[in-house]
Amino acid sequence: MSEPLMQLLAELPPAEPEPARAEQIRMRCRTRLAGQAPREPDSRIRSAHVWQPLIAVLGVAYLIGAIVEALRVYLTPSGARSSIAPRAPEAMPF
């Protein structure tokens, strides 16, 4: 910043609240804080404790399934028919 601006800022009086007004605000805050009931954990927080482990378990199951399928594809002899090959459609009885 420029030097003249710094001098003008230095000449400003300190910003102090009016004592009566500051005390009114403190009393309102204390009254409001004292009147609040203890808060129960939010239901969203409780549900997060259920969903996070469930998502982790599903992720691990998916990863295991992907590894099993990859091993099945890469370890199957190239001439053998895979168990995941498409089957011929069955005739539907009418």
BELKA-V497077 format. One record per pair of residues at least 24 apart in sequence whose C-alpha atoms are under 8 Angstrom apart, sorted by the first residue. I is the first residue (numbers start at 0). GAP is how many residues later the second one is. Records with the same first field share a line. If there is no record, write none. Layout:
I: GAP + GAP
This chain:
none
